[in-house]
Amino acid sequence: MTYAIDHPNGTTRDFGRETTRYLLVEARRILTPDGAWTQDCAARDARAHPVPPAADAAVCWSLDGALWLATDPPPVAHHRHTLIGRVERALYPLIHTGGPAVLHSWNDAHTRTQAEVLALLDRAIDQRAA
């Protein structure tokens, strides 16, 4: 399933299954290195201080922060909320719940691990490949 969004420059861009998969893959790439995942904020710098996800100083991201960063290159950033919402909806069934606050809470659960976050992304990516 794909859908189109009008871009301010007058073009129309299709966003669908392929785009959702791309953003899942990109979020996984961002979170893959050891220590690249965090909790309780979107991103952190090397001193563990919270920073915006696209900050040059960012060295680790939450799942939400990685999704935000994955949509950063223009013109995708213009449609960030639409795209992130689509990716989040792909993740909800895999964590057996729904809603952005729940996804954030899932990431920030005290017992959550980086490996679990990567496994969630892997499952969502595999579903988009089928």
N, CA, C and O atoms as a GROMACS GRO file, in nm:
protein
  520
    1MET      N    1   0.084  -0.118   0.000
    1MET     CA    2   0.000   0.000   0.000
    1MET      C    3   0.089   0.124   0.000
    1MET      O    4   0.182   0.135   0.080
    2THR      N    5   0.059   0.217  -0.089
    2THR     CA    6   0.132   0.343  -0.091
    2THR      C    7   0.032   0.457  -0.087
    2THR      O    8  -0.086   0.439  -0.118
    3TYR      N    9   0.078   0.572  -0.050
    3TYR     CA   10  -0.004   0.690  -0.054
    3TYR      C   11   0.083   0.807  -0.093
    3TYR      O   12   0.206   0.801  -0.080
    4ALA      N   13   0.021   0.915  -0.141
    4ALA     CA   14   0.097   1.030  -0.191
    4ALA      C   15   0.078   1.149  -0.098
    4ALA      O   16  -0.028   1.168  -0.039
    5ILE      N   17   0.183   1.227  -0.088
    5ILE     CA   18   0.179   1.351  -0.011
    5ILE      C   19   0.232   1.461  -0.103
    5ILE      O   20   0.336   1.445  -0.166
    6ASP      N   21   0.161   1.572  -0.110
    6ASP     CA   22   0.207   1.684  -0.191
    6ASP      C   23   0.319   1.756  -0.118
    6ASP      O   24   0.307   1.788   0.000
    7HIS      N   25   0.427   1.780  -0.189
    7HIS     CA   26   0.544   1.849  -0.135
    7HIS      C   27   0.528   1.998  -0.166
    7HIS      O   28   0.468   2.033  -0.267
    8PRO      N   29   0.580   2.087  -0.081
    8PRO     CA   30   0.566   2.231  -0.105
    8PRO      C   31   0.626   2.276  -0.240
    8PRO      O   32   0.586   2.381  -0.292
    9ASN      N   33   0.719   2.200  -0.296
    9ASN     CA   34   0.778   2.240  -0.423
    9ASN      C   35   0.690   2.204  -0.542
    9ASN      O   36   0.730   2.223  -0.657
   10GLY      N   37   0.572   2.150  -0.516
   10GLY     CA   38   0.478   2.119  -0.623
   10GLY      C   39   0.481   1.976  -0.670
   10GLY      O   40   0.397   1.936  -0.751
   11THR      N   41   0.575   1.896  -0.623
   11THR     CA   42   0.582   1.756  -0.662
   11THR      C   43   0.498   1.672  -0.568
   11THR      O   44   0.460   1.717  -0.460
   12THR      N   45   0.470   1.552  -0.610
   12THR     CA   46   0.399   1.456  -0.525
   12THR      C   47   0.494   1.342  -0.497
   12THR      O   48   0.561   1.293  -0.588
   13ARG      N   49   0.498   1.300  -0.373
   13ARG     CA   50   0.588   1.191  -0.335
   13ARG      C   51   0.505   1.077  -0.280
   13ARG      O   52   0.417   1.097  -0.197
   14ASP      N   53   0.534   0.956  -0.327
   14ASP     CA   54   0.464   0.837  -0.278
   14ASP      C   55   0.538   0.781  -0.157
   14ASP      O   56   0.659   0.763  -0.160
   15PHE      N   57   0.462   0.755  -0.053
   15PHE     CA   58   0.517   0.692   0.067
   15PHE      C   59   0.434   0.568   0.093
   15PHE      O   60   0.312   0.576   0.103
   16GLY      N   61   0.498   0.457   0.105
   16GLY     CA   62   0.424   0.335   0.127
   16GLY      C   63   0.510   0.230   0.193
   16GLY      O   64   0.600   0.260   0.272
   17ARG      N   65   0.481   0.106   0.158
   17ARG     CA   66   0.549  -0.008   0.218
   17ARG      C   67   0.701   0.003   0.206
   17ARG      O   68   0.773  -0.026   0.302
   18GLU      N   69   0.750   0.044   0.089
   18GLU     CA   70   0.894   0.055   0.067
   18GLU      C   71   0.955   0.163   0.155
   18GLU      O   72   1.064   0.145   0.210
   19THR      N   73   0.886   0.276   0.168
   19THR     CA   74   0.937   0.385   0.251
   19THR      C   75   0.937   0.344   0.397
   19THR      O   76   1.033   0.372   0.469
   20THR      N   77   0.832   0.278   0.442
   20THR     CA   78   0.827   0.230   0.580
   20THR      C   79   0.943   0.136   0.607
   20THR      O   80   1.010   0.147   0.709
   21ARG      N   81   0.968   0.043   0.516
   21ARG     CA   82   1.079  -0.051   0.532
   21ARG      C   83   1.212   0.023   0.535
   21ARG      O   84   1.298  -0.006   0.618
   22TYR      N   85   1.230   0.120   0.444
   22TYR     CA   86   1.354   0.197   0.441
   22TYR      C   87   1.379   0.265   0.576
   22TYR      O   88   1.490   0.261   0.628
   23LEU      N   89   1.276   0.328   0.632
   23LEU     CA   90   1.292   0.399   0.759
   23LEU      C   91   1.320   0.302   0.874
   23LEU      O   92   1.396   0.335   0.965
   24LEU      N   93   1.259   0.185   0.871
   24LEU     CA   94   1.290   0.083   0.972
   24LEU      C   95   1.436   0.040   0.960
   24LEU      O   96   1.506   0.027   1.061
   25VAL      N   97   1.482   0.017   0.838
   25VAL     CA   98   1.622  -0.024   0.815
   25VAL      C   99   1.716   0.087   0.860
   25VAL      O  100   1.818   0.060   0.923
   26GLU      N  101   1.682   0.211   0.827
   26GLU     CA  102   1.767   0.323   0.866
   26GLU      C  103   1.772   0.339   1.018
   26GLU      O  104   1.879   0.362   1.075
   27ALA      N  105   1.658   0.326   1.086
   27ALA     CA  106   1.656   0.334   1.232
   27ALA      C  107   1.741   0.221   1.291
   27ALA      O  108   1.812   0.242   1.389
   28ARG      N  109   1.733   0.103   1.232
   28ARG     CA  110   1.814  -0.009   1.281
   28ARG      C  111   1.963   0.020   1.263
   28ARG      O  112   2.044  -0.010   1.351
   29ARG      N  113   1.999   0.078   1.147
   29ARG     CA  114   2.140   0.112   1.122
   29ARG      C  115   2.190   0.212   1.227
   29ARG      O  116   2.302   0.200   1.276
   30ILE      N  117   2.107   0.309   1.260
   30ILE     CA  118   2.144   0.410   1.359
   30ILE      C  119   2.166   0.347   1.496
   30ILE      O  120   2.258   0.385   1.567
   31LEU      N  121   2.082   0.250   1.532
   31LEU     CA  122   2.086   0.191   1.666
   31LEU      C  123   2.177   0.069   1.679
   31LEU      O  124   2.195   0.018   1.789
   32THR      N  125   2.236   0.022   1.569
   32THR     CA  126   2.313  -0.103   1.572
   32THR      C  127   2.444  -0.098   1.650
   32THR      O  128   2.470  -0.191   1.725
   33PRO      N  129   2.527   0.005   1.636
   33PRO     CA  130   2.655   0.000   1.709
   33PRO      C  131   2.635  -0.014   1.860
   33PRO      O  132   2.539   0.039   1.917
   34ASP      N  133   2.726  -0.086   1.925
   34ASP     CA  134   2.719  -0.098   2.071
   34ASP      C  135   2.712   0.042   2.132
   34ASP      O  136   2.791   0.130   2.097
   35GLY      N  137   2.618   0.061   2.223
   35GLY     CA  138   2.605   0.188   2.292
   35GLY      C  139   2.530   0.294   2.214
   35GLY      O  140   2.521   0.408   2.260
   36ALA      N  141   2.475   0.262   2.097
   36ALA     CA  142   2.406   0.362   2.015
   36ALA      C  143   2.260   0.380   2.056
   36ALA      O  144   2.189   0.462   1.997
   37TRP      N  145   2.214   0.306   2.154
   37TRP     CA  146   2.074   0.313   2.199
   37TRP      C  147   2.070   0.373   2.339
   37TRP      O  148   2.159   0.350   2.421
   38THR      N  149   1.965   0.450   2.364
   38THR     CA  150   1.947   0.509   2.496
   38THR      C  151   1.800   0.504   2.536
   38THR      O  152   1.714   0.463   2.458
   39GLN      N  153   1.775   0.547   2.656
   39GLN     CA  154   1.639   0.554   2.710
   39GLN      C  155   1.616   0.690   2.775
   39GLN      O  156   1.711   0.763   2.804
   40ASP      N  157   1.489   0.722   2.797
   40ASP     CA  158   1.446   0.839   2.873
   40ASP      C  159   1.468   0.973   2.804
   40ASP      O  160   1.442   1.077   2.865
   41CYS      N  161   1.513   0.974   2.682
   41CYS     CA  162   1.521   1.095   2.600
   41CYS      C  163   1.545   1.051   2.456
   41CYS      O  164   1.578   0.936   2.431
   42ALA      N  165   1.528   1.142   2.362
   42ALA     CA  166   1.541   1.107   2.220
   42ALA      C  167   1.685   1.076   2.180
   42ALA      O  168   1.709   0.988   2.098
   43ALA      N  169   1.780   1.148   2.239
   43ALA     CA  170   1.922   1.128   2.205
   43ALA      C  171   2.009   1.182   2.317
   43ALA      O  172   1.966   1.264   2.399
   44ARG      N  173   2.133   1.135   2.319
   44ARG     CA  174   2.230   1.181   2.420
   44ARG      C  175   2.365   1.208   2.353
   44ARG      O  176   2.397   1.149   2.249
   45ASP      N  177   2.441   1.297   2.415
   45ASP     CA  178   2.578   1.321   2.368
   45ASP      C  179   2.674   1.228   2.441
   45ASP      O  180   2.630   1.144   2.520
   46ALA      N  181   2.802   1.241   2.416
   46ALA     CA  182   2.902   1.151   2.474
   46ALA      C  183   2.910   1.162   2.626
   46ALA      O  184   2.961   1.072   2.692
   47ARG      N  185   2.859   1.272   2.682
   47ARG     CA  186   2.859   1.288   2.828
   47ARG      C  187   2.724   1.249   2.887
   47ARG      O  188   2.696   1.277   3.004
   48ALA      N  189   2.639   1.185   2.806
   48ALA     CA  190   2.507   1.135   2.847
   48ALA      C  191   2.405   1.245   2.871
   48ALA      O  192   2.302   1.222   2.935
   49HIS      N  193   2.432   1.365   2.820
   49HIS     CA  194   2.335   1.474   2.830
   49HIS      C  195   2.234   1.463   2.716
   49HIS      O  196   2.273   1.432   2.604
   50PRO      N  197   2.105   1.489   2.743
   50PRO     CA  198   2.006   1.488   2.636
   50PRO      C  199   2.036   1.595   2.531
   50PRO      O  200   2.071   1.708   2.564
   51VAL      N  201   2.022   1.557   2.405
   51VAL     CA  202   2.039   1.648   2.292
   51VAL      C  203   1.933   1.615   2.187
   51VAL      O  204   1.876   1.506   2.191
   52PRO      N  205   1.906   1.706   2.094
   52PRO     CA  206   1.813   1.672   1.986
   52PRO      C  207   1.868   1.557   1.900
   52PRO      O  208   1.990   1.543   1.888
   53PRO      N  209   1.780   1.476   1.843
   53PRO     CA  210   1.827   1.360   1.766
   53PRO      C  211   1.923   1.393   1.652
   53PRO      O  212   2.012   1.314   1.622
   54ALA      N  213   1.906   1.508   1.587
   54ALA     CA  214   1.992   1.544   1.474
   54ALA      C  215   2.114   1.625   1.515
   54ALA      O  216   2.189   1.671   1.429
   55ALA      N  217   2.135   1.644   1.644
   55ALA     CA  218   2.251   1.722   1.690
   55ALA      C  219   2.380   1.652   1.651
   55ALA      O  220   2.391   1.529   1.659
   56ASP      N  221   2.478   1.730   1.609
   56ASP     CA  222   2.608   1.672   1.575
   56ASP      C  223   2.669   1.598   1.693
   56ASP      O  224   2.745   1.502   1.674
   57ALA      N  225   2.637   1.641   1.813
   57ALA     CA  226   2.694   1.579   1.933
   57ALA      C  227   2.626   1.448   1.971
   57ALA      O  228   2.678   1.375   2.056
   58ALA      N  229   2.513   1.416   1.910
   58ALA     CA  230   2.439   1.294   1.947
   58ALA      C  231   2.521   1.169   1.914
   58ALA      O  232   2.577   1.156   1.806
   59VAL      N  233   2.526   1.078   2.012
   59VAL     CA  234   2.600   0.952   1.993
   59VAL      C  235   2.512   0.830   2.019
   59VAL      O  236   2.551   0.717   1.987
   60CYS      N  237   2.394   0.852   2.077
   60CYS     CA  238   2.301   0.742   2.100
   60CYS      C  239   2.159   0.796   2.097
   60CYS      O  240   2.135   0.913   2.127
   61TRP      N  241   2.064   0.708   2.060
   61TRP     CA  242   1.926   0.748   2.036
   61TRP      C  243   1.830   0.646   2.095
   61TRP      O  244   1.861   0.527   2.105
   62SER      N  245   1.713   0.693   2.132
   62SER     CA  246   1.604   0.604   2.166
   62SER      C  247   1.544   0.555   2.035
   62SER      O  248   1.582   0.602   1.928
   63LEU      N  249   1.451   0.461   2.042
   63LEU     CA  250   1.382   0.417   1.922
   63LEU      C  251   1.313   0.536   1.855
   63LEU      O  252   1.322   0.552   1.733
   64ASP      N  253   1.244   0.618   1.932
   64ASP     CA  254   1.178   0.737   1.878
   64ASP      C  255   1.280   0.831   1.814
   64ASP      O  256   1.257   0.884   1.705
   65GLY      N  257   1.392   0.852   1.882
   65GLY     CA  258   1.495   0.942   1.829
   65GLY      C  259   1.555   0.891   1.700
   65GLY      O  260   1.584   0.969   1.609
   66ALA      N  261   1.574   0.759   1.691
   66ALA     CA  262   1.628   0.701   1.568
   66ALA      C  263   1.530   0.715   1.453
   66ALA      O  264   1.570   0.741   1.340
   67LEU      N  265   1.400   0.698   1.481
   67LEU     CA  266   1.299   0.718   1.377
   67LEU      C  267   1.297   0.863   1.331
   67LEU      O  268   1.286   0.890   1.212
   68TRP      N  269   1.309   0.955   1.424
   68TRP     CA  270   1.313   1.097   1.391
   68TRP      C  271   1.434   1.126   1.303
   68TRP      O  272   1.423   1.193   1.201
   69LEU      N  273   1.550   1.074   1.342
   69LEU     CA  274   1.673   1.097   1.266
   69LEU      C  275   1.665   1.032   1.128
   69LEU      O  276   1.717   1.087   1.031
   70ALA      N  277   1.600   0.918   1.118
   70ALA     CA  278   1.588   0.848   0.989
   70ALA      C  279   1.509   0.930   0.888
   70ALA      O  280   1.525   0.912   0.768
   71THR      N  281   1.422   1.020   0.936
   71THR     CA  282   1.342   1.103   0.846
   71THR      C  283   1.406   1.240   0.823
   71THR      O  284   1.344   1.327   0.762
   72ASP      N  285   1.527   1.260   0.871
   72ASP     CA  286   1.589   1.393   0.868
   72ASP      C  287   1.625   1.446   0.730
   72ASP      O  288   1.606   1.566   0.708
   73PRO      N  289   1.675   1.370   0.634
   73PRO     CA  290   1.716   1.432   0.508
   73PRO      C  291   1.599   1.495   0.434
   73PRO      O  292   1.496   1.430   0.415
   74PRO      N  293   1.612   1.621   0.392
   74PRO     CA  294   1.505   1.682   0.311
   74PRO      C  295   1.490   1.607   0.180
   74PRO      O  296   1.590   1.551   0.134
   75PRO      N  297   1.373   1.601   0.116
   75PRO     CA  298   1.248   1.664   0.160
   75PRO      C  299   1.169   1.576   0.256
   75PRO      O  300   1.056   1.610   0.290
   76VAL      N  301   1.225   1.465   0.298
   76VAL     CA  302   1.151   1.375   0.387
   76VAL      C  303   1.114   1.444   0.517
   76VAL      O  304   1.006   1.420   0.572
   77ALA      N  305   1.201   1.530   0.568
   77ALA     CA  306   1.176   1.596   0.697
   77ALA      C  307   1.044   1.673   0.695
   77ALA      O  308   0.980   1.686   0.799
   78HIS      N  309   1.005   1.723   0.580
   78HIS     CA  310   0.880   1.797   0.569
   78HIS      C  311   0.760   1.710   0.610
   78HIS      O  312   0.660   1.762   0.660
   79HIS      N  313   0.770   1.581   0.589
   79HIS     CA  314   0.661   1.488   0.618
   79HIS      C  315   0.692   1.399   0.738
   79HIS      O  316   0.637   1.290   0.752
   80ARG      N  317   0.780   1.445   0.824
   80ARG     CA  318   0.830   1.364   0.935
   80ARG      C  319   0.720   1.300   1.017
   80ARG      O  320   0.723   1.179   1.039
   81HIS      N  321   0.622   1.377   1.062
   81HIS     CA  322   0.519   1.321   1.151
   81HIS      C  323   0.435   1.214   1.081
   81HIS      O  324   0.399   1.114   1.142
   82THR      N  325   0.405   1.236   0.954
   82THR     CA  326   0.329   1.137   0.878
   82THR      C  327   0.408   1.008   0.865
   82THR      O  328   0.355   0.899   0.886
   83LEU      N  329   0.536   1.021   0.831
   83LEU     CA  330   0.619   0.902   0.812
   83LEU      C  331   0.645   0.829   0.943
   83LEU      O  332   0.636   0.706   0.948
   84ILE      N  333   0.676   0.902   1.047
   84ILE     CA  334   0.701   0.837   1.176
   84ILE      C  335   0.574   0.767   1.224
   84ILE      O  336   0.580   0.657   1.278
   85GLY      N  337   0.460   0.830   1.205
   85GLY     CA  338   0.334   0.767   1.243
   85GLY      C  339   0.312   0.636   1.170
   85GLY      O  340   0.266   0.538   1.228
   86ARG      N  341   0.346   0.634   1.043
   86ARG     CA  342   0.331   0.511   0.964
   86ARG      C  343   0.424   0.401   1.015
   86ARG      O  344   0.384   0.285   1.026
   87VAL      N  345   0.548   0.436   1.047
   87VAL     CA  346   0.643   0.337   1.099
   87VAL      C  347   0.600   0.290   1.238
   87VAL      O  348   0.606   0.171   1.268
   88GLU      N  349   0.556   0.382   1.321
   88GLU     CA  350   0.509   0.344   1.454
   88GLU      C  351   0.392   0.246   1.444
   88GLU      O  352   0.385   0.149   1.520
   89ARG      N  353   0.299   0.272   1.352
   89ARG     CA  354   0.186   0.180   1.335
   89ARG      C  355   0.231   0.042   1.290
   89ARG      O  356   0.163  -0.057   1.318
   90ALA      N  357   0.344   0.034   1.221
   90ALA     CA  358   0.398  -0.097   1.182
   90ALA      C  359   0.457  -0.169   1.304
   90ALA      O  360   0.463  -0.292   1.305
   91LEU      N  361   0.500  -0.093   1.404
   91LEU     CA  362   0.563  -0.153   1.523
   91LEU      C  363   0.460  -0.192   1.630
   91LEU      O  364   0.483  -0.289   1.703
   92TYR      N  365   0.349  -0.120   1.639
   92TYR     CA  366   0.252  -0.146   1.746
   92TYR      C  367   0.210  -0.292   1.759
   92TYR      O  368   0.212  -0.347   1.869
   93PRO      N  369   0.172  -0.358   1.648
   93PRO     CA  370   0.129  -0.498   1.664
   93PRO      C  371   0.239  -0.589   1.717
   93PRO      O  372   0.211  -0.691   1.780
   94LEU      N  373   0.363  -0.553   1.692
   94LEU     CA  374   0.475  -0.637   1.736
   94LEU      C  375   0.503  -0.623   1.885
   94LEU      O  376   0.563  -0.711   1.946
   95ILE      N  377   0.458  -0.512   1.943
   95ILE     CA  378   0.473  -0.497   2.089
   95ILE      C  379   0.338  -0.512   2.157
   95ILE      O  380   0.324  -0.487   2.277
   96HIS      N  381   0.237  -0.554   2.078
   96HIS     CA  382   0.103  -0.588   2.128
   96HIS      C  383   0.034  -0.471   2.196
   96HIS      O  384  -0.035  -0.487   2.296
   97THR      N  385   0.053  -0.352   2.139
   97THR     CA  386  -0.012  -0.234   2.192
   97THR      C  387  -0.011  -0.125   2.086
   97THR      O  388   0.039  -0.147   1.975
   98GLY      N  389  -0.064  -0.010   2.117
   98GLY     CA  390  -0.067   0.098   2.019
   98GLY      C  391  -0.054   0.233   2.083
   98GLY      O  392  -0.080   0.250   2.202
   99GLY      N  393  -0.013   0.328   2.003
   99GLY     CA  394   0.000   0.466   2.046
   99GLY      C  395   0.143   0.507   2.070
   99GLY      O  396   0.222   0.430   2.124
  100PRO      N  397   0.179   0.631   2.030
  100PRO     CA  398   0.316   0.679   2.042
  100PRO      C  399   0.368   0.677   2.185
  100PRO      O  400   0.484   0.643   2.208
  101ALA      N  401   0.283   0.713   2.282
  101ALA     CA  402   0.330   0.713   2.420
  101ALA      C  403   0.366   0.573   2.464
  101ALA      O  404   0.458   0.553   2.544
  102VAL      N  405   0.294   0.474   2.412
  102VAL     CA  406   0.321   0.336   2.449
  102VAL      C  407   0.453   0.289   2.387
  102VAL      O  408   0.531   0.219   2.452
  103LEU      N  409   0.479   0.328   2.262
  103LEU     CA  410   0.606   0.292   2.198
  103LEU      C  411   0.722   0.354   2.276
  103LEU      O  412   0.824   0.288   2.298
  104HIS      N  413   0.706   0.478   2.316
  104HIS     CA  414   0.808   0.545   2.396
  104HIS      C  415   0.827   0.472   2.529
  104HIS      O  416   0.940   0.448   2.573
  105SER      N  417   0.716   0.436   2.593
  105SER     CA  418   0.724   0.363   2.720
  105SER      C  419   0.788   0.226   2.701
  105SER      O  420   0.864   0.180   2.786
  106TRP      N  421   0.757   0.160   2.588
  106TRP     CA  422   0.817   0.030   2.560
  106TRP      C  423   0.969   0.044   2.552
  106TRP      O  424   1.041  -0.035   2.612
  107ASN      N  425   1.018   0.145   2.480
  107ASN     CA  426   1.162   0.169   2.468
  107ASN      C  427   1.223   0.195   2.606
  107ASN      O  428   1.333   0.148   2.636
  108ASP      N  429   1.152   0.270   2.689
  108ASP     CA  430   1.208   0.315   2.815
  108ASP      C  431   1.183   0.220   2.932
  108ASP      O  432   1.219   0.252   3.046
  109ALA      N  433   1.123   0.105   2.907
  109ALA     CA  434   1.104   0.008   3.015
  109ALA      C  435   1.238  -0.025   3.080
  109ALA      O  436   1.338  -0.047   3.011
  110HIS      N  437   1.239  -0.029   3.210
  110HIS     CA  438   1.364  -0.048   3.286
  110HIS      C  439   1.442  -0.172   3.241
  110HIS      O  440   1.565  -0.171   3.240
  111THR      N  441   1.372  -0.277   3.206
  111THR     CA  442   1.440  -0.402   3.170
  111THR      C  443   1.470  -0.413   3.020
  111THR      O  444   1.531  -0.511   2.976
  112ARG      N  445   1.428  -0.312   2.940
  112ARG     CA  446   1.450  -0.318   2.795
  112ARG      C  447   1.598  -0.315   2.764
  112ARG      O  448   1.676  -0.251   2.834
  113THR      N  449   1.638  -0.386   2.657
  113THR     CA  450   1.777  -0.388   2.614
  113THR      C  451   1.789  -0.341   2.469
  113THR      O  452   1.691  -0.340   2.394
  114GLN      N  453   1.908  -0.304   2.432
  114GLN     CA  454   1.935  -0.266   2.294
  114GLN      C  455   1.904  -0.382   2.200
  114GLN      O  456   1.850  -0.362   2.092
  115ALA      N  457   1.939  -0.503   2.241
  115ALA     CA  458   1.913  -0.621   2.159
  115ALA      C  459   1.763  -0.639   2.133
  115ALA      O  460   1.724  -0.677   2.022
  116GLU      N  461   1.680  -0.611   2.232
  116GLU     CA  462   1.535  -0.622   2.213
  116GLU      C  463   1.483  -0.518   2.114
  116GLU      O  464   1.395  -0.548   2.033
  117VAL      N  465   1.537  -0.398   2.120
  117VAL     CA  466   1.496  -0.293   2.027
  117VAL      C  467   1.536  -0.332   1.884
  117VAL      O  468   1.457  -0.317   1.791
  118LEU      N  469   1.657  -0.382   1.868
  118LEU     CA  470   1.702  -0.425   1.735
  118LEU      C  471   1.620  -0.543   1.685
  118LEU      O  472   1.588  -0.550   1.566
  119ALA      N  473   1.584  -0.635   1.774
  119ALA     CA  474   1.501  -0.750   1.734
  119ALA      C  475   1.362  -0.703   1.689
  119ALA      O  476   1.308  -0.757   1.592
  120LEU      N  477   1.305  -0.605   1.758
  120LEU     CA  478   1.176  -0.550   1.716
  120LEU      C  479   1.186  -0.491   1.576
  120LEU      O  480   1.100  -0.517   1.491
  121LEU      N  481   1.290  -0.414   1.550
  121LEU     CA  482   1.310  -0.356   1.417
  121LEU      C  483   1.329  -0.466   1.314
  121LEU      O  484   1.276  -0.456   1.203
  122ASP      N  485   1.404  -0.570   1.348
  122ASP     CA  486   1.424  -0.682   1.254
  122ASP      C  487   1.292  -0.749   1.217
  122ASP      O  488   1.268  -0.780   1.101
  123ARG      N  489   1.206  -0.770   1.317
  123ARG     CA  490   1.076  -0.832   1.289
  123ARG      C  491   0.992  -0.743   1.198
  123ARG      O  492   0.928  -0.792   1.104
  124ALA      N  493   0.992  -0.615   1.225
  124ALA     CA  494   0.914  -0.522   1.142
  124ALA      C  495   0.971  -0.515   1.000
  124ALA      O  496   0.895  -0.509   0.904
  125ILE      N  497   1.102  -0.517   0.986
  125ILE     CA  498   1.166  -0.516   0.854
  125ILE      C  499   1.130  -0.643   0.778
  125ILE      O  500   1.097  -0.638   0.660
  126ASP      N  501   1.138  -0.757   0.847
  126ASP     CA  502   1.104  -0.886   0.783
  126ASP      C  503   0.960  -0.886   0.734
  126ASP      O  504   0.931  -0.939   0.626
  127GLN      N  505   0.869  -0.830   0.811
  127GLN     CA  506   0.729  -0.824   0.769
  127GLN      C  507   0.711  -0.739   0.644
  127GLN      O  508   0.625  -0.768   0.561
  128ARG      N  509   0.792  -0.635   0.628
  128ARG     CA  510   0.783  -0.549   0.511
  128ARG      C  511   0.847  -0.612   0.388
  128ARG      O  512   0.820  -0.570   0.276
  129ALA      N  513   0.932  -0.712   0.410
  129ALA     CA  514   0.999  -0.779   0.296
  129ALA      C  515   0.908  -0.885   0.234
  129ALA      O  516   0.923  -0.920   0.117
  130ALA      N  517   0.815  -0.936   0.313
  130ALA     CA  518   0.728  -1.045   0.267
  130ALA      C  519   0.628  -0.997   0.164
  130ALA      O  520   0.548  -1.077   0.115
   0.00000   0.00000   0.00000
